[in-house]
Amino acid sequence: MGATEQAYANEAFSTNWVSTVGPNLNAFEDAMFRRIGIPAVCLASGTAAIHLGLRLLGAGAGDEVFCSTLTFAASANPIRYEGAIPVFLDSDRGTWNMDPGLLAKALRKRSKQNRLPKAVIVVHLYGQCADMDPILDICGEFGVPVLEDAAEALGATYKGRAAGTMGAVSVFSFNGNKIITTSGGGMLVSANREMVDKARFWATQSRDAGIAYEHSELGFNYRMSNVLAGIGRGQLEVLDLRVEQRRAVAFRYRDAFADLPGITFMPQAAYGYSTNWLSCFLIDPAAFGCTRDELIEHLNQADIESRPVWKPMHLQPYYSDCEAIGGEVAADLFARGICLPSSSSLSRSDQEYVIDRVRGAAMETASAA
Ligand SMILES: Cc1ncc(COP(=O)(O)O)c(C=O)c1O
C-alpha cells in the first residue's frame, strides 16, 4: 500500500462516500477501461464476478459448464451456485493451463451428442495466460462462450492482448493475496457494455428504476465499497511495478536453482507475458533428493511458508461426483508442484534465505544418501 491508495480512501471518508456508491467506484472502473479498453464493474470479489458472469452467459440448473481442473475452488464453485454441472478439463504440460487439444476433442464429441456445455471457464493459472487462440477458435466454432478467470493474471498478456479481454466475460480478483488488492474485491469486464451494466444492476439487488423498492429480477449484494475502490484506484497505478516485482522474484528463484537437479521452473509460454503471481516449481524427488512434501516441511522448520500447487478440482472430495476429461497431468503437477514465497514485497535478503533453505534441502538429502 502506498500514499496514493491512502489518499483515495481518505477522500471517501472525508466526503462520506463510504457505501457502495461514489466517485472512487466510477474512477476505478474508468481507470480499468483506460488500461484494458473494455468496460468494467467493481464487485465484492472475484468469486462474485464469476457468479454473475455465468448468469450473463445463461448457465443455469442442469447446464454443463467446462472448467480448468487445476485452479482454486473459487473458479468452479459459482457453477454450483447456479445449479449447473461442472466438467473439469486437464492441463497442458507446456503451460499448466487448460489443454486446447483436449477441449477441442471434448467439444466435438459433445456436439455430436447434442450436449454442448453452456460455457467454458478458462483459468490463467498463476498469472500465465492459457493458449487462448485455439481455445477461442474451437469454442467459436461451436458457439460456446468463454469466461476468462483472470483472477491471478491482471497485467498479463497473450500475444500482446491483455488477459481478461479475450473472453465473452472476464473476471479479476483484488483479494489480499493478488497482484494488486482492494483488501477484498473483484471486477467483471466485457466488451459487451450491456452485460457489464446488467452485472452492475444484479450486484446492487436488481432494484428497478424509480423511488419504490421494486424488483423484477433476483438480486445480489455484490457491489464493491467506494472506500475499497479508492484503494483499487491507487493500486492500479502501480500494477506494472507490482508485476515486474513478482516476475523478478520468480526469475531470481529460477536462476538460483538453475544448477540444482530435480527442481524445474513452471514453463513460461513464449506467446505471452506472465505476471508470475506465484513462483512455482516441480520437484522430481529422485533427482532433487526429497519429495515436494519433505521440502515444504524442511522450509516450514525454517519458518518459511510454502504451499503445494492447487489441488485439482477433479480430486476434491466436494467435486468427486463430477466428470473429468483427462486429469493425469494436473494430478502430477499437484503431486510435485510447490509455490514458494512470491510476494512483491519479499525482500532480497528474505528471498536469499528461502533460496539457501531450498538448496540446503537438496544438499542435506544428497549428503545423507
Ligand atoms: C483462479 C482464481 N479464481 C477466482 C478467485 C476468487 O477471487 P476472490 O478471492 O476475489 O473471490 C481466485 C482467488 O481468490 C483465484 O485464484
The ligand as an SDF file (V2000), in Angstrom:
LIG
                    3D

 16 16  0  0  0  0  0  0  0  0999 V2000
   -8.1070  -18.5610  -10.0970 C   0  0  0  0  0  0  0  0  0  0  0  0
   -8.9530  -17.8400   -9.1020 C   0  0  0  0  0  0  0  0  0  0  0  0
  -10.2550  -17.6470   -9.3940 N   0  0  0  0  0  0  0  0  0  0  0  0
  -11.0580  -16.9800   -8.5580 C   0  0  0  0  0  0  0  0  0  0  0  0
  -10.5890  -16.4590   -7.3650 C   0  0  0  0  0  0  0  0  0  0  0  0
  -11.5640  -15.7860   -6.4640 C   0  0  0  0  0  0  0  0  0  0  0  0
  -11.3090  -14.4620   -6.2260 O   0  0  0  0  0  0  0  0  0  0  0  0
  -11.8320  -13.7850   -4.8530 P   0  0  0  0  0  0  0  0  0  0  0  0
  -10.9700  -14.2920   -3.7450 O   0  0  0  0  0  0  0  0  0  0  0  0
  -11.6490  -12.3300   -5.1110 O   0  0  0  0  0  0  0  0  0  0  0  0
  -13.2580  -14.1590   -4.6800 O   0  0  0  0  0  0  0  0  0  0  0  0
   -9.2370  -16.6470   -7.0280 C   0  0  0  0  0  0  0  0  0  0  0  0
   -8.6100  -16.1200   -5.7820 C   0  0  0  0  0  0  0  0  0  0  0  0
   -9.0210  -15.9750   -4.7350 O   0  0  0  0  0  0  0  0  0  0  0  0
   -8.4050  -17.3630   -7.9090 C   0  0  0  0  0  0  0  0  0  0  0  0
   -7.1150  -17.5800   -7.6120 O   0  0  0  0  0  0  0  0  0  0  0  0
  1  2  1  0
  2  3  1  0
  2 15  2  0
  3  4  2  0
  4  5  1  0
  5  6  1  0
  5 12  2  0
  6  7  1  0
  7  8  1  0
  8  9  2  0
  8 10  1  0
  8 11  1  0
 12 13  1  0
 12 15  1  0
 13 14  2  0
 15 16  1  0
M  END
$$$$
